[in-house]
Amino acid sequence: MFLLNKTKISKVFPSYFKNFDLPKEAKEQSIEVYRACSTRKIDRESFLNSYEQNGFNIEQGGDPNDPSQYSLSTYFRLKDIKRFVIINSRFQPPWTLAKGFTDPNCGVSCKTSEYKPRKDSHVDWWLYEDSTPWMSFMEVDYEEERNRISSGK
């Protein structure tokens, strides 16, 4: 079993991870997930965690002790990623849909609902410093993926 401690965190995570405690449910694991890419490319800029994406600031009204403020947001259900891009103005069409896995070599992850109340399929992924999460993803067409899922293939 993979246990995180402050020594390990200081060695592999970015320095701002000292601002919060990771949930005990977070572990190195592979979960199939989707990510919306605002740059319309599968690249570093589309795979920044929330803290870096917001210019090293906590989202307005956010709690600096909340681990989700520092994670890369992904979803394991397609319908939830669609809902996310509709709500978030940063993802106005066209946007790119990426499908892949939370790579254990890039960090630890867990379904958000495992550590706090949440009804959607959000997955928090806390990235190790200098990781390349986008390398575990490929571009997929939303409609083709939706049809694939509904046909059970």
Phi, psi and omega in degrees: 000141181269116178248136178263138173226168185300327180294312179297317180301317182292339181271328188244337180265158174302156186299331181288355177292348176289350181286345187207169175254133175292146175297147180296340180283344182291132179205164175287114182204164179248115178238130177289126186218167174244151176221133174275131183253107183290336179278355182067017177224155174267092185214178182305316184298329178276355182237035174278145175287168185303318183297313179290322180298327180269022177069038180061035175235151175282140178308147181308125181081001182280157179265119181296345177267358181278117182302330182293342177291349184241007185258164170273124182273129175222171180223143179264354174243134182300319183299330181285327177291323177296315178300318180300313183290332177291320182285324187268114185295342180293342185252041178293146182303147355276148173230163182251138176260127177248141178234136180188209183228148170290109184280119180301336178286345181261345180158189180252153183215166169194156174293130184303323181296347178285339182235352174204155183300128179195138183261342182272186186261029181300138176236125174272135179228110180267115189272140172289155178300138178063023177280164182233070185298329182297340180291344180262014184232156173224154179285137175229151177277130184302310183295319178296319179294318178299316178295321178299315181294315183291336177273353177079018181273000000 
